[in-house]
Amino acid sequence: MRTGAHCFLGILLGAAALLTGQEPSKGQIRLTGCLDERTGPQYVIRSEGELRMLAEISASGNAAEQFAKYLGHRVEVTGTVVSRDSTRDVPQIRVTRIRDLSPTCAPKSEQ
């Protein structure tokens, strides 16, 4: 199980670099997806296609106030992985920067 978690994190880091076209700074991860909120409140990044949870996010400094205004938007977050939720196999990322890419984010419709 531990090996799978490490592989998943490697895939996630690689995908983040591919999605943004840039390599994150050392120790940083950059991830693009849909900003959503779960009960708690707890913010998450979901994939654009299936709205699968990619990461749980928390704020660094006063950035938490910024999350609410981007709910439902397509965003790019930059931060560091601080832990992993083993029950859902998703990383928890402390966000240092959030960038709004689009005011909407919805599953892609099947054609």
Secondary structure, DSSP 8 states (H G I E B T S, - for coil): -HHHHHHHHHHHHHHHHHHHTS---TT-EEEEEEEEEETTTEEEEE-TTT--EEEEEEESTTTHHHHHTTTTSEEEEEEEEEEEETTTTEEEEEEEEEEEEES--------
